[in-house]
Amino acid sequence: MKQTLAKMLRPLFYLLAFAVLLLQQQVQAAGEPIRVGMTVSLTGQYDVPGKVQLQGVEMWVHDINQRGALLGRPIKLVYYDDKSDPATSARLYEKLIVQDGVDLLLGPYGSDLTLAAAAVAEKHNFPMVATGAASGEIWAQGYRNIFGVDAEASHYMDLLIESAAGAGLKTIALVYADSGFPRQVAEGVRTEARRRGMQIVFDKAYSQTSADYASLVQGMKSANPDLVIGGTYVDDSIAIVRQAKQLDFSPKAFAFTVGPALKRFVDELGADANGILGVVAWMRSAAMPMAMDFSYRYKAQFGNNASVQSALGYGGAQVLEAAVRLVGSLDKDALRKQLGEMKFHSLLGRYEVDETGKQIGKSTYVMQVQNGFRLLVLPKYLQDSKVEYPFTPWSER
C-alpha cells in the first residue's frame, strides 16, 4: 500500500521540484538583469528627437519584460544624458562599457554622436546597433562593431527628387546644418539632382547655434528655386519656414528632414506647416510590421503619437534582441557575426547590412502636412494622400 501511494505521489513530487527549480531560476534572473547601455540627448540641440527615441527604447524594455524577458533574464536600461555633444557621448560610452559593465549597446541619436560612440565601441570590440544615425561617414571608418538600422543619409532625398522632377520642378536651393547627417543628405541631393537633370542654384551650410536664417532665406529667394531642400532638424526647419513666410518666399515646394515628422513642427507652425514635405524613415500609417499596434500602445503609454525617432529606438532594439535570441547568448563575437549576416523585419521594415555594417535593406518615405495632418504621400503604393504641388504662396493663404 505504501509503495502504491509513493508511486502515485511521485509525479507530484517531480512537479513540485520542477516548480521550485523554475522559481529559483526566476528569482536568480530577477536579480541579474541584462543591462542595455546607451546615451540619450535629454538636453541640447537634439533633445526633442532624443527624448522620443528614448521612449521607443523604454517601450521595447517594457514589452520584453512583460512577455518573459530575454534569455530568461529581465532587461534593464542604463542611460545617461549626452547633452547632444559627441565628446560627452563618447566619454559616457566608455563609462557604460568599463565601469557599468553593460551587456549590450544601443547607439545615441544623431550621426555625429554615433560616430564618436562607434569609435569607443570599436576600441572595446563591442558590437553596437545604431538607432538614430544615417551618415555614411560612420560606416567608412573600417569599424567592425557598428550596425545601422536607418537608410543611408545620402539616399534620403532620392524619392522626393524623383517626384519633384516628374512634376516639372527644375531648380533646387539646398541648405543644411553643418553636421554629419545633414552633410551626407546634401551630398546625396547633389548626386541625385544631376542624375535627374535638376540644377542646384543655391547651396549653403549653416551652424545650428549661430545661423542667420533671415540671410539664408533671402539668399534662397534671390536664387528663385522651384524646390527648397533642407538637411535639417526640428528647430532649424521651423525657423526656415517662419523666415520664408516673413520674407514672402514661396517656391513650388519645401522639403526637410527630421522636423516635419515631429508633432512639434505642426504645433508651432500651425496652418503655416500645410504643404511642407518631410522625408522620414518610418510612419505609423505605412504598411510596416506592427506599425498600428505600436502606435496605439505608444500613445497609451506616453500620451503622444509615435514619431520616426520613437520607431528607430524600438526597431533598433528589436534588431539587437533578434541577434541575441538567434545566438542564444551575449557573446560579443557571436553577436557581431549575427548582426552582420542576419536578415530581419523589425518595426522599421527590412534589416540587412553590407560588410561595413551599413544598412542596405531599407528605404525612406515622403510625408506632407495637409490640413494639419502629417500624411504619407510617397511611395504611391503606400500613400494616404497624393502629393500636392505647388506650395500655396504665402500671399494666397
Secondary structure as UniProt FT lines:
FT   HELIX           2..31
FT   STRAND          34..40
FT   TURN            45..46
FT   HELIX           47..67
FT   TURN            71..72
FT   STRAND          75..81
FT   TURN            83..84
FT   HELIX           86..98
FT   STRAND          104..106
FT   HELIX           111..123
FT   TURN            124..125
FT   STRAND          128..130
FT   HELIX           136..140
FT   STRAND          146..148
FT   HELIX           153..155
FT   TURN            156..157
FT   HELIX           158..166
FT   TURN            167..168
FT   STRAND          171..177
FT   HELIX           180..195
FT   TURN            196..197
FT   STRAND          199..206
FT   TURN            208..210
FT   HELIX           213..223
FT   STRAND          227..231
FT   HELIX           234..246
FT   TURN            247..248
FT   STRAND          253..257
FT   HELIX           259..261
FT   HELIX           263..269
FT   HELIX           270..273
FT   TURN            274..275
FT   STRAND          277..280
FT   TURN            284..285
FT   TURN            289..290
FT   HELIX           291..302
FT   HELIX           308..327
FT   HELIX           332..341
FT   STRAND          344..346
FT   TURN            347..348
FT   STRAND          349..351
FT   TURN            355..356
FT   STRAND          365..370
FT   TURN            371..372
FT   STRAND          373..378
FT   HELIX           380..382
FT   HELIX           394..396
//
